[in-house]
């Protein structure tokens, strides 16, 4: 990412969300993005992942200049190389745990059942394959979401407040699981968090203040 800025148009003029952000993340690195609410953390994550485009500047993801590509190209890149974990889980409510995890592979035309079953067993949900999200606790839903994120063996995983909706004990267990799978699969991990303790487990902490990178 080089000299990136992000603005949104308002009636009285553009509002700057991010200004002059330059950073590089090495393969296999674990990076935390921290800052107060409204500092631009989630916007930065969205730009890094190709979910949004900068107002100016360059963003490269897995060697692709995503600032200069169309949405179809970015979507194909995300499907091939990227996994996501969200604070609110974003599971498909009418699909079972097994089908939620298998879905990313099936969208690529692959049979995802075997890989999904193995990952759900690994995250401790081997006995809950057929449960719908509403039949699972928050911690269990996040375990399903983590399994879904890793099922395609992504090179890069983006996590937006992955423990934000969980109590401390459950959050710690989910956090340990996330880092264990990341280490096992040598994934590059970029996470947004308000939790300084969680951020300290990463190799590097990027701190945003009012849309600017300060550390």
N, C-alpha and C positions, 0 to 999 in steps of 0.2 A: 504494500500500500504506500503510495507516494503522493504527498501534498494533497490529501483528500479533504474536501469540505462538503457538508450537506446542509442545504437550506430548504425550508418549506415556505411556500407563498402564503401570505396573509393579506388581508384587505389594506392594511397600513404599511405593507412592505414585507420583504422576506425575513423570516426568522432563522437565524443561524443555530443549527443543532450541533454541528462539528466544524472545527476550523483547523486547517493545516496539520492533518494527522499523517505522519509518516512512521511506518513500523514494518518489521519483517519477523516472521515466525518460522523457526526452523522445523524440518520434519522430525516428528517424535517429541517435540517440545510440549510442555504443559504450561499454558499461559492463562492467568486470571485477569479479568477486566473489572476494576472496582471503581466506586465513586458514589456520590450522593444521588438520590433520586433526581431525575431530570438532567443528569450530567452528560447523557448521550451514550450510555453503555450499550443498551439494546440496539440503538441505531448503528453503532460501530459493529456489533456482532452481525447485524443484518447485511451491512455492506461487505464485510469479510466473507460472508457465506453466499453472496450473490443474490440475496433475497430483495435487495434494494440497490439502486444505483447512486453514485455520488453526483453532486451538483458540479463538481470539478475534481480533477485528480485521477489517479490510476489505481485500480485494484486488480491484483493477480491472485488467482485461486488455482492451485495444483498446476501451475504453469500456463494458465489461460488468462488472457487479458479480458476479464469479465466486464470491465467498464465499456468495452467496445463490442460487445456481443448482444445478440437478441435474447429474449426470454426463453425461447425454445432451446438455444444452445446452453444457457445457464441452467435450465431445468435438467437437461441431459447430463451436464457435468455434476450437478448435485446428486442425481440418481446414481451416478457411477462412483463418486469419490467422497461423498459427504453424508454424515449422519447427524441427527438433531435430537436433543432432549430439551423439553420445554417445562416450565414451571407448572403449567396446568395440564400436563401429560399429553393432551391432544390425541387421545385414543378414539377409534371409531366406535361409537356406543353400541351399535348393533352387531359388532363382530366379537367373537370370543378372543381370549388372550392369544391363543394359538394363531387365529386368523389375523389379528392385529400385527403380530410379529412377522408372519409370513408375507404380509401384503407388499412390502417394498420389493421383495424378490419376485412375487407374482406379477407386479407391474412391469418388471423387466422381462417377462415371459418365461420365468424360471419356476420350478416347483420349490416352494419355500417351506413346506411342511416339516421336512426332516431337520433342516437347520433351525427352524423356529422351535421345534420340540426340544432340541438339544440345548439351545440357549435358555429357554424357560426352565429347564431342569437345572442349569448352571446358576440361575439367579434365584433358585429356591421355590419355583412355582410349577414344578413338574406335575403336581397333583391338581392343578387348577387350570389346566389347558382349556377347558370348555366354559370357564366362567366368563361372563360379560363384565365390562368395566364397572358397572354399578354394583356388582357382587363382590368387588375387591376393595380393600382399604386403600387409602391414599398411597401408602408405602408400596403396596403390591402393584398398584397402577403404575407407579414410577418405575418399578422393576420391569414391568412389561414394556414400558417406553424405552428403557435402557436396552433391553433385549432387542427391540425393534431397531434401535439406532445402530446396533452392532451387527445385525444379521447380514448385512451386505458387505461386511468387512471394509468399512470406509477407511480411507487414509486420513481423513480429518473429521473430528467430531466437535460440533458446536453445542454448548449447553447453556441455556438461559435460566438462571436461578434454579438449578436442578433440585435443590432441597428447600426452596422457598415456601412451599405449601405443606411442609411436613414438620412434625414436632422434632425436638432436638435428637431424641434417641433414634427415631425412625430415619431422620435425615442423616445421622452418622452412619447407619447401616447402608443406606443408599449411596452415600458418598464413598464408603469403602468399596462397595461393589463397582461403582463407576471407575474408580482408580485402578482396581484390580483388573478389570477387563481392558482398560486402556493400556496397562503395562503388558498384559498377556499378548495383545494384538498390535502393540507398538504404534498406536494411533496418535496423531497430533491432536491435542485437546485444547480447545479455547472455550473458557467458561466465563459467564457474567455472574457475579455474586455480590451480595451485601455482607457476606460472612467473611470477616478477616481471617478467621481460623481456617476456613476452607481455602481461601486464596493462598494462605501460607504453605499449603501442601503442593502448590504448583512450582515450576522452575522459575517463573518470572511473574511479577505483578505489574500490570499497566493501570495507572491511576488517571482517571478523567476528572477534570474540574471545569464546569461550564463549557463543555465541548472541546476542551483542549487537553492534550496529553501532557501531564505534569511530572510523571515518574514512570 
